[in-house]
């Protein structure tokens, strides 16, 4: 115990002592709260030798400090949570073999993804469609997240049981497990696929299944979907040329192909959602899988850049009951000049009907989604 001589200036007659007072041997003379009733009593105490524990003085000083205002913590932004998914998946899939609990962690990630979709399906689709700033070297991870997101929407529309939907979502996240970095390389190259790359692509379904089995994945639906996700009913697929295909594998292939069509690469521009949907419907012969995607997206999905009858340019931000008449947030005036204030229009009204899709997207490169949707706070977990 470190002692300090009692400072006279700190003792006020008639008021309680703020600390315990002791003698040189640390024996208690007066307890904290004792009242010195006169100057004479105080003088006698000081003459005897009065000391105070230094730690008690420090504690009193801390109590006297003004309370610091609590830091204001902003609620998580839904767009930030979405942006983190790619990095999180990259970390999760980067060292699969070194993670004994990989299956459980992947399941947790998949459930988090479903929760994000449930917080705002229009925002989820917006992110799928708007990939102008996607980095090519991360293409494999973006593609996996986007395909899994589409699988959630598709399975929900088909009213699949939750367990079946989760198997499909996890298959989408891991279908390209062994070629994720290769996909990024290929997305950034301005020449067609090389023979060595093509051979790696042909092998990846079986390799992904083998790796997942090694780390404890035993979900047959999950594994079968990956094994067959490049097979086709006519036998023209790979790696085995199967014709009897599992329904989850068909759903995964359709979602995978559709996402590839609307994703930009160095070698080619992305197809517009309208062109991709037409091709999808034709290739799937109007089956329930392609129909589910079309119903969820609508003719003009969130994220689509369009021109209105008013002359304004805007982005679709919300689906409605009318697939041809979504809600659009305008980003220009009627003359096509950029504006600071974003207005929402119901394109079901003739004055604001969609008259065309816009191909020149230069003004969208630095357009934050918060400009269109506001700050979308996600509720705490």
Long-range contacts (C-beta under 8 A, 24 or more apart in sequence): 1-26, 1-53, 1-55, 2-53, 2-54, 2-55, 3-51, 3-52, 3-53, 3-54, 4-51, 4-52, 4-53, 4-54, 4-57, 5-49, 5-50, 5-51, 5-52, 6-45, 6-46, 6-50, 6-51, 6-52, 8-42, 8-46, 11-36, 11-42, 12-36, 13-37, 13-38, 13-39, 13-41, 13-42, 18-60, 19-52, 19-53, 19-56, 19-57, 19-60, 20-52, 20-53, 20-56, 21-45, 21-50, 21-51, 21-52, 22-50, 22-51, 22-52, 22-53, 23-48, 23-49, 23-50, 23-51, 24-49, 24-51, 26-51, 32-56, 74-377, 75-377, 75-378, 75-379, 75-380, 76-377, 76-378, 76-380, 77-370, 77-375, 77-376, 77-377, 77-378, 78-116, 78-119, 78-120, 78-123, 78-376, 78-377, 78-378, 79-123, 79-368, 79-369, 79-370, 79-373, 79-376, 81-116, 81-378, 82-116, 82-123, 82-124, 82-127, 85-109, 85-112, 85-113, 85-116, 85-145, 86-138, 86-141, 86-142, 86-145, 89-141, 89-144, 89-145, 89-173, 90-138, 90-141, 93-141, 93-173, 93-174, 93-177, 93-180, 96-177, 96-211, 96-212, 96-215, 97-211, 97-214, 97-215, 99-215, 100-215, 100-216, 102-215, 102-216, 102-217, 103-215, 103-216, 103-217, 103-218, 106-170, 106-173, 106-174, 107-166, 107-170, 109-173, 110-148, 110-166, 110-169, 110-170, 110-173, 111-166, 113-145, 113-148, 113-149, 113-152, 113-169, 113-173, 114-152, 114-165, 114-166, 114-169, 116-378, 117-149, 117-152, 117-153, 119-376, 119-378, 119-379, 120-376, 121-153, 121-296, 122-302, 122-317, 122-318, 122-319, 123-302, 123-369, 123-373, 123-376, 124-149, 124-152, 124-153, 125-153, 125-296, 125-297, 125-301, 125-302, 125-303, 125-319, 126-302, 126-303, 126-315, 126-317, 126-369, 126-372, 126-373, 127-303, 127-369, 128-259, 128-262, 128-301, 128-303, 129-262, 129-273, 129-301, 129-302, 129-303, 129-304, 130-303, 130-315, 130-364, 130-369, 131-262, 131-263, 131-264, 131-270, 132-264, 132-361, 132-364, 132-365, 133-365, 134-263, 134-264, 136-184, 136-187, 136-188, 136-265, 136-266, 137-181, 137-184, 137-185, 137-187, 137-188, 138-184, 139-183, 139-184, 139-186, 139-187, 139-188, 139-263, 139-265, 140-176, 140-179, 140-180, 140-181, 140-182, 140-183, 140-184, 140-187, 141-180, 141-184, 142-263, 143-176, 143-183, 143-259, 143-260, 143-263, 144-172, 144-173, 144-174, 144-175, 144-176, 144-180, 145-173, 146-259, 146-263, 147-172, 147-175, 147-252, 147-255, 147-256, 147-259, 148-172, 148-173, 150-255, 150-258, 150-259, 150-293, 151-251, 151-252, 151-255, 153-292, 153-293, 153-296, 154-251, 154-255, 154-289, 154-292, 154-293, 154-296, 155-251, 157-292, 157-295, 157-296, 158-288, 158-289, 158-292, 164-221, 164-248, 167-219, 167-221, 167-222, 167-225, 167-248, 168-221, 168-225, 168-248, 168-251, 168-252, 170-219, 170-222, 171-221, 171-222, 171-223, 171-225, 171-226, 171-229, 171-248, 171-252, 172-252, 172-255, 172-256, 174-208, 174-212, 174-222, 174-226, 175-205, 175-208, 175-225, 175-226, 175-229, 175-252, 175-256, 176-204, 176-208, 177-204, 177-207, 177-208, 177-211, 177-212, 178-203, 178-204, 178-207, 178-208, 178-211, 179-204, 186-265, 187-263, 187-265, 187-266, 188-265, 188-266, 189-266, 189-267, 190-266, 190-267, 191-267, 192-267, 202-238, 202-239, 203-239, 205-229, 205-230, 205-238, 205-239, 206-239, 221-246, 221-248, 224-248, 224-249, 225-249, 225-251, 225-252, 226-252, 228-253, 229-253, 229-256, 250-289, 251-289, 254-280, 254-284, 254-289, 254-290, 254-293, 255-293, 257-283, 258-293, 272-304, 272-357, 272-359, 273-297, 273-300, 273-301, 273-304, 274-299, 274-300, 274-357, 295-323, 298-323, 298-324, 298-326, 299-323, 299-324, 300-324, 300-326, 300-347, 300-354, 300-357, 301-326, 302-326, 304-357, 305-357, 305-358, 305-361, 305-364, 306-354, 306-355, 306-356, 306-357, 306-358, 307-354, 307-355, 307-356, 307-357, 307-358, 308-345, 308-347, 308-352, 308-353, 308-354, 308-355, 309-350, 309-351, 309-352, 309-353, 309-354, 309-355, 310-334, 310-345, 310-351, 310-352, 311-335, 311-336, 312-336, 312-345, 312-352, 313-358, 313-363, 314-345, 315-364, 315-367, 315-372, 317-344, 317-372, 317-373, 320-346, 320-348, 322-348, 324-354, 325-353, 325-354, 326-354, 328-352, 328-354, 329-371, 329-372, 331-363, 331-367, 331-371, 332-363, 338-363, 342-371, 342-372
